[in-house]
Amino acid sequence: MEKDNRAIFLDRDGVLNALIYRPEEDLWDSPYSLQEFRILFGVATAVRRIKELGFLAVVVSNQPGVAKGKFPVQALESLDNQLSLELAKQDTYLDGIYYCFHHPEGIIQQYQGICDCRKPKPGLLIQAAQEHQIDLDSSYLIGDRLVDIEAGLTAGCKSILVKQPPGSPDPAGQLIKPTGKTEDLTEAVQLIETLEGLRWKSS
Protein backbone atom coordinates (compact mmCIF):
# COMPACT_ATOMS: atom_id res chain seq x y z
CA MET A 1 0.00 0.00 0.00
CA GLU A 2 1.34 3.41 -0.95
CA LYS A 3 2.23 5.60 2.02
CA ASP A 4 1.16 9.06 0.91
CA ASN A 5 0.28 10.74 4.21
CA ARG A 6 2.66 12.91 6.19
CA ALA A 7 2.44 13.32 9.94
CA ILE A 8 3.72 15.46 12.76
CA PHE A 9 4.16 13.10 15.68
CA LEU A 10 3.68 14.75 19.07
CA ASP A 11 4.92 13.66 22.43
CA ARG A 12 2.15 14.45 24.91
CA ASP A 13 3.47 15.47 28.33
CA GLY A 14 5.53 18.65 28.16
CA VAL A 15 4.45 19.32 24.57
CA LEU A 16 0.64 19.30 24.64
CA ASN A 17 0.01 19.41 28.38
CA ALA A 18 1.93 20.59 31.41
CA LEU A 19 4.22 18.27 33.34
CA ILE A 20 3.62 17.73 37.05
CA TYR A 21 6.49 18.04 39.54
CA ARG A 22 6.63 15.14 42.02
CA PRO A 23 8.72 16.38 44.97
CA GLU A 24 8.76 12.95 46.63
CA GLU A 25 10.61 11.61 43.58
CA ASP A 26 12.22 14.90 42.50
CA LEU A 27 11.05 14.53 38.93
CA TRP A 28 8.73 16.04 36.36
CA ASP A 29 6.11 13.49 35.43
CA SER A 30 2.86 12.86 33.58
CA PRO A 31 -0.45 13.93 35.11
CA TYR A 32 -2.10 10.98 36.85
CA SER A 33 -5.63 12.37 36.91
CA LEU A 34 -7.97 14.81 35.22
CA GLN A 35 -7.43 17.23 38.12
CA GLU A 36 -3.73 17.44 37.22
CA PHE A 37 -4.24 17.74 33.47
CA ARG A 38 -3.68 21.19 31.92
CA ILE A 39 -3.26 21.84 28.22
CA LEU A 40 -0.45 24.28 27.43
CA PHE A 41 -1.04 27.73 25.97
CA GLY A 42 -1.27 27.84 22.19
CA VAL A 43 -1.49 24.08 21.72
CA ALA A 44 -4.91 24.00 20.09
CA THR A 45 -3.94 26.71 17.61
CA ALA A 46 -0.70 24.90 16.79
CA VAL A 47 -2.51 21.60 16.20
CA ARG A 48 -4.94 23.40 13.91
CA ARG A 49 -1.95 24.74 11.95
CA ILE A 50 -0.59 21.22 11.63
CA LYS A 51 -3.86 20.15 10.04
CA GLU A 52 -3.94 23.20 7.75
CA LEU A 53 -0.48 22.32 6.49
CA GLY A 54 -1.77 18.94 5.40
CA PHE A 55 -0.10 16.84 8.09
CA LEU A 56 -1.74 14.28 10.33
CA ALA A 57 -1.39 15.10 14.04
CA VAL A 58 -0.50 11.92 15.94
CA VAL A 59 0.41 11.57 19.62
CA VAL A 60 3.14 9.04 20.53
CA SER A 61 3.74 8.93 24.27
CA ASN A 62 5.42 6.75 26.90
CA GLN A 63 3.10 6.28 29.88
CA PRO A 64 5.14 4.06 32.24
CA GLY A 65 2.97 5.13 35.19
CA VAL A 66 0.62 2.36 34.11
CA ALA A 67 3.32 -0.31 34.47
CA LYS A 68 4.41 1.21 37.78
CA GLY A 69 0.87 1.09 39.17
CA LYS A 70 0.57 4.86 39.51
CA PHE A 71 -2.65 5.02 37.50
CA PRO A 72 -4.76 2.59 35.45
CA VAL A 73 -5.04 2.55 31.67
CA GLN A 74 -8.63 3.72 32.05
CA ALA A 75 -7.46 7.00 33.60
CA LEU A 76 -5.93 7.97 30.26
CA GLU A 77 -9.36 7.89 28.65
CA SER A 78 -10.52 10.88 30.68
CA LEU A 79 -7.33 12.77 29.81
CA ASP A 80 -7.77 11.96 26.12
CA ASN A 81 -11.38 13.16 26.28
CA GLN A 82 -10.36 16.42 27.94
CA LEU A 83 -7.63 17.01 25.37
CA SER A 84 -10.10 16.35 22.55
CA LEU A 85 -12.57 18.83 24.07
CA GLU A 86 -9.91 21.53 24.34
CA LEU A 87 -8.86 21.00 20.73
CA ALA A 88 -12.45 20.97 19.51
CA LYS A 89 -12.90 24.48 20.92
CA GLN A 90 -10.43 25.58 18.23
CA ASP A 91 -12.06 23.40 15.56
CA THR A 92 -9.26 20.87 15.42
CA TYR A 93 -8.49 17.30 16.44
CA LEU A 94 -5.86 14.57 16.65
CA ASP A 95 -5.68 11.80 14.06
CA GLY A 96 -4.40 9.21 16.50
CA ILE A 97 -3.06 8.61 19.99
CA TYR A 98 -0.52 5.86 20.62
CA TYR A 99 0.73 5.00 24.11
CA CYS A 100 3.40 2.68 25.46
CA PHE A 101 2.43 1.41 28.92
CA HIS A 102 5.52 -0.73 29.49
CA HIS A 103 8.51 -0.27 31.77
CA PRO A 104 11.35 -2.66 32.67
CA GLU A 105 10.73 -1.95 36.38
CA GLY A 106 6.95 -2.20 36.18
CA ILE A 107 4.96 -3.89 38.94
CA ILE A 108 1.94 -4.65 36.77
CA GLN A 109 2.81 -7.99 35.19
CA GLN A 110 1.04 -7.29 31.92
CA TYR A 111 3.32 -4.29 31.28
CA GLN A 112 6.61 -5.52 32.71
CA GLY A 113 9.78 -5.99 30.73
CA ILE A 114 11.30 -4.80 27.47
CA CYS A 115 9.04 -3.86 24.55
CA ASP A 116 9.39 -2.47 21.05
CA CYS A 117 7.14 0.55 21.61
CA ARG A 118 8.82 2.39 24.48
CA LYS A 119 10.73 5.39 23.16
CA PRO A 120 13.61 5.74 22.26
CA LYS A 121 12.54 2.73 20.20
CA PRO A 122 10.43 3.77 17.19
CA GLY A 123 7.67 1.19 17.60
CA LEU A 124 4.83 3.65 18.20
CA LEU A 125 5.73 5.65 15.11
CA ILE A 126 6.03 2.53 12.98
CA GLN A 127 2.64 1.28 14.18
CA ALA A 128 1.02 4.64 13.43
CA ALA A 129 2.68 4.74 10.01
CA GLN A 130 1.30 1.33 9.12
CA GLU A 131 -2.22 2.16 10.28
CA HIS A 132 -2.39 5.62 8.67
CA GLN A 133 -0.24 5.04 5.55
CA ILE A 134 2.33 7.60 6.72
CA ASP A 135 5.57 8.31 4.89
CA LEU A 136 7.98 8.57 7.82
CA ASP A 137 10.78 10.10 5.74
CA SER A 138 8.67 13.18 5.05
CA SER A 139 7.25 13.44 8.56
CA TYR A 140 8.32 15.17 11.78
CA LEU A 141 8.40 14.45 15.49
CA ILE A 142 8.15 17.07 18.25
CA GLY A 143 9.17 16.09 21.78
CA ASP A 144 10.65 17.48 24.97
CA ARG A 145 13.12 14.70 25.75
CA LEU A 146 16.05 13.14 23.94
CA VAL A 147 14.31 9.75 23.90
CA ASP A 148 11.64 11.37 21.71
CA ILE A 149 14.25 12.74 19.35
CA GLU A 150 16.02 9.39 19.09
CA ALA A 151 12.75 7.61 18.33
CA GLY A 152 11.88 10.11 15.62
CA LEU A 153 15.30 10.04 13.98
CA THR A 154 15.43 6.23 14.11
CA ALA A 155 12.05 6.11 12.35
CA GLY A 156 13.38 8.46 9.67
CA CYS A 157 11.59 11.65 10.75
CA LYS A 158 13.02 15.10 11.22
CA SER A 159 12.80 15.70 14.96
CA ILE A 160 12.41 18.93 16.93
CA LEU A 161 13.21 19.31 20.62
CA VAL A 162 11.04 21.71 22.60
CA LYS A 163 12.03 23.09 26.00
CA GLN A 164 13.14 20.21 28.20
CA PRO A 165 12.15 19.65 31.83
CA PRO A 166 14.62 20.91 34.46
CA GLY A 167 17.48 18.50 35.04
CA SER A 168 17.37 16.99 31.55
CA PRO A 169 20.68 16.19 29.83
CA ASP A 170 22.14 18.90 27.62
CA PRO A 171 21.46 17.91 24.00
CA ALA A 172 24.66 19.66 22.94
CA GLY A 173 26.67 16.94 24.63
CA GLN A 174 24.72 14.02 23.21
CA LEU A 175 25.17 11.87 20.14
CA ILE A 176 21.48 12.27 19.29
CA LYS A 177 21.09 15.66 17.60
CA PRO A 178 17.65 17.18 16.98
CA THR A 179 16.83 18.79 13.64
CA GLY A 180 16.00 21.94 15.59
CA LYS A 181 15.27 23.29 19.07
CA THR A 182 12.37 25.56 20.06
CA GLU A 183 10.67 26.85 23.20
CA ASP A 184 7.27 25.25 22.62
CA LEU A 185 4.92 23.59 20.16
CA THR A 186 3.96 26.86 18.47
CA GLU A 187 7.58 27.64 17.63
CA ALA A 188 8.15 24.04 16.53
CA VAL A 189 5.29 24.25 14.02
CA GLN A 190 6.65 27.59 12.81
CA LEU A 191 10.04 25.94 12.29
CA ILE A 192 8.42 23.16 10.28
CA GLU A 193 6.76 25.78 8.09
CA THR A 194 10.17 27.31 7.50
CA LEU A 195 11.75 23.93 6.74
CA GLU A 196 8.90 23.19 4.34
CA GLY A 197 9.30 26.58 2.63
CA LEU A 198 5.90 27.76 3.83
CA ARG A 199 4.81 30.92 5.57
CA TRP A 200 3.24 31.10 9.01
CA LYS A 201 -0.26 32.56 8.58
CA SER A 202 -1.97 34.54 11.32
CA SER A 203 -5.42 33.48 12.49
LUMDRENVEX-9367 format. One record per residue: z, y, x of N, C-alpha, C, CB in turn. Coordinates in steps of 0.1 Angstrom, whole numbers, padded with zeros to 4 digits, always signed. Glycine has a CB too. Layout:
N
ZYXZYXZYXZYX ...
***
This chain:
203
+0000-0012+0008+0000+0000+0000+0000+0013+0009+0012+0000-0010 -0008+0022+0005-0009+0034+0013+0003+0043+0012-0022+0042+0009 +0008+0047+0023+0020+0056+0022+0016+0071+0023+0030+0053+0034 +0015+0077+0012+0009+0091+0012+0019+0101+0008-0003+0091+0002 +0032+0097+0006+0042+0107+0003+0049+0112+0016+0052+0102-0007 +0054+0124+0016+0062+0129+0027+0076+0132+0021+0055+0142+0033 +0086+0131+0029+0099+0133+0024+0107+0142+0034+0107+0120+0022 +0117+0149+0029+0128+0155+0037+0140+0147+0034+0129+0170+0035 +0145+0139+0043+0157+0131+0042+0169+0140+0044+0157+0119+0051 +0179+0139+0036+0191+0148+0037+0203+0139+0038+0192+0156+0024 +0211+0142+0049+0224+0137+0049+0232+0144+0038+0231+0139+0063 +0242+0138+0033+0249+0145+0021+0261+0153+0026+0254+0134+0012 +0271+0147+0031+0283+0155+0035+0281+0164+0047+0295+0145+0038 +0284+0177+0045+0282+0186+0055+0268+0193+0055+0283+0180+0069 +0259+0187+0046+0246+0193+0044+0244+0198+0030+0235+0183+0048 +0247+0189+0021+0246+0193+0006+0260+0197+0001+0241+0182-0002 +0270+0191+0005+0284+0194+0000+0293+0196+0012+0289+0183-0009 +0304+0203+0009+0314+0206+0019+0322+0193+0024+0324+0216+0014 +0325+0193+0037+0333+0183+0042+0348+0186+0039+0331+0181+0057 +0356+0176+0039+0370+0177+0036+0378+0174+0049+0375+0168+0024 +0387+0183+0053+0395+0180+0065+0407+0172+0061+0400+0194+0071 +0409+0161+0068+0420+0151+0066+0430+0153+0078+0415+0137+0065 +0441+0161+0076+0450+0164+0087+0457+0151+0092+0460+0174+0083 +0459+0142+0083+0466+0129+0088+0458+0121+0097+0470+0121+0076 +0445+0123+0097+0436+0116+0106+0429+0126+0116+0425+0108+0098 +0431+0138+0114+0425+0149+0122+0410+0147+0123+0431+0149+0136 +0404+0146+0111+0389+0145+0110+0384+0152+0098+0385+0131+0111 +0371+0155+0099+0364+0160+0087+0356+0149+0081+0354+0172+0091 +0358+0147+0068+0354+0135+0061+0347+0138+0048+0366+0126+0059 +0342+0128+0042+0336+0129+0029+0346+0132+0018+0328+0116+0025 +0342+0138+0007+0351+0139-0004+0353+0125-0011+0345+0149-0015 +0365+0123-0015+0368+0110-0021+0368+0110-0036+0382+0105-0016 +0368+0122-0042+0369+0124-0056+0361+0136-0061+0384+0125-0061 +0359+0137-0074+0352+0148-0080+0360+0161-0077+0350+0146-0095 +0373+0160-0077+0381+0172-0074+0379+0178-0060+0396+0169-0076 +0375+0170-0051+0372+0174-0037+0358+0178-0035+0376+0164-0027 +0349+0176-0044+0335+0177-0042+0331+0192-0045+0327+0168-0051 +0324+0198-0035+0319+0212-0037+0306+0213-0030+0329+0222-0031 +0295+0216-0038+0282+0218-0033+0282+0231-0024+0272+0219-0044 +0275+0231-0013+0274+0243-0004+0265+0254-0010+0270+0239+0010 +0268+0266-0006+0260+0277-0010+0245+0276-0006+0265+0290-0005 +0236+0278-0016+0222+0278-0013+0215+0265-0013+0220+0284+0000 +0223+0254-0015+0217+0241-0015+0207+0238-0026+0228+0230-0016 +0210+0242-0038+0201+0240-0049+0188+0247-0047+0207+0245-0062 +0188+0260-0042+0176+0267-0039+0168+0260-0028+0179+0282-0035 +0175+0256-0018+0168+0249-0007+0161+0236-0012+0178+0246+0004 +0168+0228-0020+0162+0216-0025+0150+0219-0034+0172+0208-0033 +0151+0230-0041+0139+0234-0049+0127+0238-0040+0143+0246-0058 +0130+0244-0029+0120+0247-0020+0113+0235-0014+0125+0256-0008 +0121+0225-0011+0116+0212-0006+0106+0206-0016+0128+0202-0004 +0109+0207-0028+0100+0202-0039+0088+0210-0039+0107+0201-0052 +0089+0223-0039+0078+0232-0039+0068+0230-0028+0082+0247-0040 +0073+0226-0016+0065+0223-0005+0058+0210-0006+0073+0224+0008 +0061+0202-0016+0054+0189-0018+0061+0177-0012+0040+0190-0012 +0073+0179-0007+0081+0168-0001+0090+0162-0012+0089+0173+0011 +0093+0149-0010+0103+0143-0017+0117+0147-0011+0102+0127-0018 +0127+0148-0019+0140+0151-0014+0149+0139-0016+0147+0163-0021 +0153+0132-0005+0159+0119-0005+0172+0120+0003+0150+0108+0000 +0183+0116-0003+0196+0116+0004+0198+0102+0011+0208+0118-0006 +0202+0103+0024+0205+0090+0031+0219+0093+0038+0194+0087+0042 +0229+0086+0034+0243+0089+0037+0251+0077+0040+0249+0098+0026 +0258+0077+0052+0269+0067+0054+0281+0071+0046+0273+0067+0069 +0286+0061+0039+0299+0063+0031+0309+0051+0035+0296+0063+0016 +0314+0051+0047+0322+0041+0051+0336+0040+0045+0324+0042+0066 +0339+0051+0037+0352+0051+0030+0353+0040+0020+0354+0064+0023 +0341+0035+0015+0341+0024+0006+0346+0011+0014+0327+0021+0000 +0340+0009+0025+0345-0003+0033+0359-0002+0037+0336-0004+0046 +0364+0010+0040+0378+0012+0044+0388+0013+0033+0379+0025+0052 +0383+0011+0020+0392+0011+0009+0397+0024+0005+0403+0002+0011 +0390+0035+0009+0395+0049+0006+0391+0053-0008+0390+0058+0016 +0380+0048-0013+0375+0050-0027+0365+0039-0030+0369+0064-0028 +0364+0036-0043+0354+0026-0048+0340+0031-0049+0359+0020-0061 +0331+0022-0049+0317+0026-0050+0315+0034-0063+0308+0013-0051 +0322+0030-0074+0321+0037-0086+0324+0052-0085+0329+0031-0097 +0332+0056-0076+0336+0070-0075+0324+0078-0071+0347+0072-0064 +0314+0072-0064+0303+0080-0059+0294+0083-0071+0295+0072-0049 +0295+0076-0082+0286+0079-0094+0290+0093-0099+0288+0068-0104 +0303+0096-0100+0307+0109-0105+0302+0120-0096+0322+0109-0107 +0303+0118-0083+0298+0128-0073+0283+0130-0074+0302+0124-0059 +0276+0119-0076+0261+0120-0078+0258+0127-0090+0255+0105-0078 +0265+0125-0101+0263+0132-0114+0265+0147-0112+0271+0126-0125 +0276+0150-0105+0279+0164-0104+0269+0171-0095+0293+0166-0097 +0264+0164-0085+0254+0170-0076+0241+0172-0085+0251+0161-0064 +0237+0162-0093+0226+0164-0101+0227+0175-0111+0223+0151-0109 +0239+0177-0116+0241+0188-0126+0239+0202-0119+0255+0187-0132 +0244+0203-0107+0243+0215-0099+0229+0218-0096+0252+0215-0086 +0221+0208-0092+0207+0210-0089+0199+0213-0101+0202+0198-0082 +0202+0207-0112+0195+0210-0125+0196+0224-0129+0200+0200-0136 +0208+0231-0125+0209+0245-0129+0198+0253-0122+0223+0250-0125 +0193+0249-0111+0182+0256-0104+0169+0249-0106+0185+0257-0089 +0168+0241-0117+0156+0234-0121+0150+0225-0109+0145+0244-0125 +0159+0218-0103+0154+0209-0093+0162+0196-0093+0156+0215-0079 +0158+0186-0084+0164+0173-0085+0162+0166-0072+0159+0165-0097 +0169+0155-0070+0166+0146-0059+0158+0134-0063+0180+0141-0053 +0149+0129-0054+0141+0118-0057+0147+0105-0054+0128+0119-0049 +0158+0105-0047+0165+0092-0044+0178+0095-0036+0156+0083-0036 +0187+0086-0038+0200+0086-0031+0202+0072-0025+0212+0091-0040 +0204+0071-0012+0206+0059-0005+0219+0059+0003+0194+0055+0004 +0228+0050+0000+0241+0050+0007+0243+0037+0015+0253+0051-0003 +0249+0038+0027+0255+0027+0034+0270+0026+0032+0251+0027+0049 +0275+0015+0027+0289+0014+0024+0296+0006+0035+0291+0007+0011 +0289+0002+0045+0295-0007+0055+0302+0000+0066+0284-0016+0061 +0311-0007+0073+0318-0003+0085+0323-0015+0093+0329+0008+0082 +0322-0015+0106+0327-0027+0113+0342-0029+0112+0324-0025+0128 +0349-0018+0109+0364-0020+0107+0368-0019+0093+0371-0008+0115 +0359-0022+0084+0362-0022+0070+0372-0033+0065+0349-0024+0062 +0379-0029+0055+0389-0039+0050+0385-0045+0037+0403-0032+0047 +0374-0040+0031+0368-0046+0019+0357-0057+0024+0361-0036+0010 +0360-0069+0022+0352-0080+0028+0337-0078+0026+0356-0093+0023 +0333-0074+0014+0319-0073+0010+0312-0063+0020+0318-0068-0004 +0319-0053+0025+0313-0043+0033+0317-0043+0048+0316-0029+0027 +0323-0054+0052+0327-0055+0066+0315-0058+0075+0338-0066+0068 +0317-0055+0088+0307-0060+0098+0296-0051+0101+0302-0073+0094 +0286-0056+0108+0275-0048+0113+0263-0049+0103+0270-0053+0127 +0256-0038+0100+0245-0039+0090+0233-0032+0097+0250-0032+0077 +0223-0031+0089+0210-0025+0094+0209-0011+0088+0198-0033+0091 +0218-0007+0079+0216+0006+0071+0225+0017+0076+0218+0003+0057 +0236+0013+0084+0245+0024+0088+0238+0032+0099+0258+0018+0093 +0237+0045+0097+0232+0054+0107+0241+0054+0119+0230+0068+0102 +0236+0053+0132+0223+0057+0136+0211+0048+0134+0223+0061+0150 +0213+0036+0128+0202+0027+0125+0194+0034+0114+0207+0013+0121 +0181+0031+0114+0172+0038+0104+0170+0030+0091+0159+0040+0111 +0178+0021+0088+0176+0012+0077+0175+0019+0063+0187+0002+0076 +0183+0029+0061+0182+0036+0048+0169+0044+0047+0193+0047+0047 +0164+0050+0058+0151+0057+0057+0140+0047+0055+0149+0064+0070 +0140+0035+0062+0130+0025+0060+0129+0020+0046+0132+0014+0070 +0141+0017+0040+0142+0013+0026+0136+0023+0017+0156+0010+0022 +0140+0036+0019+0134+0046+0010+0119+0048+0012+0141+0060+0013 +0114+0046+0024+0100+0047+0027+0092+0036+0020+0097+0047+0042 +0098+0024+0020+0091+0013+0013+0091+0015-0002+0098+0000+0016 +0102+0020-0008+0103+0022-0022+0095+0034-0028+0117+0022-0026 +0093+0044-0019+0087+0056-0024+0073+0059-0017+0096+0068-0022 +0068+0049-0009+0055+0050-0002+0055+0063+0006+0044+0051-0012 +0065+0064+0015+0067+0076+0023+0061+0074+0037+0082+0080+0024 +0054+0083+0042+0049+0083+0056+0060+0089+0065+0035+0091+0057 +0067+0081+0072+0078+0086+0080+0074+0095+0091+0086+0074+0086 +0062+0093+0097+0057+0101+0108+0055+0115+0104+0045+0095+0114 +0053+0118+0091+0050+0132+0087+0062+0137+0078+0038+0133+0079 +0074+0131+0080+0086+0134+0072+0096+0140+0082+0091+0122+0065 +0107+0145+0076+0118+0152+0083+0131+0146+0079+0117+0167+0081 +0141+0147+0088+0155+0145+0084+0163+0157+0088+0160+0132+0091 +0173+0160+0079+0183+0171+0081+0197+0165+0081+0181+0183+0071 +0204+0166+0091+0218+0161+0092+0227+0169+0100+0218+0147+0097 +0240+0167+0099+0250+0175+0106+0257+0167+0118+0260+0180+0097 +0252+0155+0121+0258+0147+0131+0246+0140+0139+0267+0136+0125 +0250+0137+0152+0239+0131+0161+0235+0118+0156+0245+0130+0175 +0243+0110+0148+0239+0097+0143+0228+0099+0133+0251+0090+0137 +0228+0111+0126+0217+0114+0116+0204+0116+0124+0221+0126+0108 +0205+0124+0135+0194+0127+0143+0187+0115+0149+0197+0138+0153 +0196+0106+0154+0191+0094+0160+0184+0085+0150+0202+0086+0167 +0190+0084+0138+0183+0076+0127+0170+0082+0124+0192+0075+0115 +0169+0095+0122+0156+0101+0119+0146+0099+0129+0158+0116+0116 +0149+0102+0142+0140+0100+0153+0135+0086+0155+0146+0106+0166 +0145+0076+0153+0141+0062+0154+0131+0058+0144+0154+0054+0153 +0133+0064+0132+0124+0061+0121+0110+0068+0122+0130+0065+0107 +0109+0078+0131+0097+0085+0134+0096+0098+0128+0086+0077+0128 +0107+0103+0122+0108+0116+0116+0111+0127+0126+0118+0117+0104 +0106+0139+0124+0112+0151+0130+0126+0153+0124+0103+0164+0129 +0136+0157+0133+0150+0157+0128+0156+0170+0132+0157+0145+0134 +0163+0176+0122+0169+0189+0124+0184+0188+0122+0163+0200+0114 +0192+0193+0132+0206+0193+0132+0212+0206+0127+0212+0191+0146 +0219+0205+0116+0226+0217+0110+0240+0218+0117+0227+0217+0095 +0247+0228+0114+0260+0231+0120+0269+0219+0119+0267+0243+0114 +0274+0214+0131+0282+0202+0131+0297+0205+0128+0281+0196+0145 +0304+0195+0124+0318+0196+0121+0326+0200+0135+0324+0184+0115 +0337+0207+0134+0345+0209+0146+0348+0196+0154+0358+0217+0143 +0347+0197+0167+0350+0185+0175+0339+0175+0177+0361+0178+0168 +0327+0179+0172+0315+0170+0174+0310+0171+0188+0304+0173+0164 +0304+0161+0193+0298+0162+0207+0287+0172+0208+0293+0148+0211 +0286+0179+0219+0276+0189+0221+0263+0182+0223+0279+0197+0234 +0253+0186+0214+0240+0179+0215+0233+0182+0227+0231+0183+0203 +0236+0193+0234+0229+0197+0247+0232+0186+0257+0234+0210+0251 +0243+0179+0257+0246+0169+0267+0243+0155+0263+0261+0170+0270 +0235+0153+0252+0232+0140+0247+0218+0136+0250+0235+0140+0232 +0215+0124+0250+0201+0119+0252+0193+0121+0239+0201+0104+0255 +0200+0121+0228+0193+0123+0215+0191+0138+0213+0201+0116+0203 +0179+0142+0212+0176+0157+0211+0170+0160+0197+0167+0161+0222 +0176+0168+0189+0170+0172+0176+0157+0180+0178+0180+0179+0168 +0148+0180+0168+0136+0188+0168+0140+0203+0168+0127+0184+0157 +0151+0206+0161+0156+0219+0160+0170+0220+0156+0147+0228+0150 +0177+0231+0157+0191+0233+0153+0192+0245+0144+0200+0234+0165 +0199+0244+0133+0201+0256+0124+0215+0256+0119+0191+0255+0112 +0218+0267+0112+0232+0268+0107+0234+0260+0094+0235+0283+0104 +0224+0259+0086+0226+0253+0073+0213+0247+0067+0233+0262+0063 +0214+0242+0055+0202+0236+0049+0191+0246+0047+0205+0229+0036 +0195+0258+0042+0185+0269+0040+0177+0272+0052+0192+0281+0035 +0183+0274+0063+0176+0276+0076+0168+0264+0080+0186+0280+0087 +0173+0252+0078+0165+0240+0081+0152+0240+0074+0174+0228+0079 +0153+0243+0061+0140+0243+0053+0131+0254+0058+0143+0244+0038 +0136+0265+0061+0128+0276+0067+0121+0271+0079+0137+0289+0069 +0129+0264+0088+0123+0259+0100+0112+0250+0098+0134+0253+0109 +0113+0241+0088+0103+0232+0084+0090+0239+0079+0108+0222+0073 +0092+0250+0072+0081+0258+0068+0073+0263+0080+0085+0269+0058 +0081+0268+0090+0075+0273+0102+0067+0262+0109+0086+0279+0111 +0074+0250+0111+0067+0239+0117+0055+0235+0110+0077+0228+0119 +0055+0236+0097+0043+0232+0089+0033+0243+0088+0048+0228+0075 +0036+0255+0094+0026+0266+0093+0026+0272+0079+0013+0261+0096 +0037+0272+0072+0038+0278+0059+0047+0290+0060+0044+0268+0049 +0048+0297+0049+0056+0309+0048+0067+0308+0038+0047+0321+0045 +0079+0311+0042+0090+0311+0032+0088+0321+0021+0103+0313+0040 +0088+0317+0009+0086+0326-0003+0099+0329-0009+0076+0319-0013 +0101+0341-0013+0113+0345-0020+0113+0341-0034+0115+0361-0019 +0124+0339-0040+0125+0335-0054+0120+0346-0063+0139+0331-0058 
***
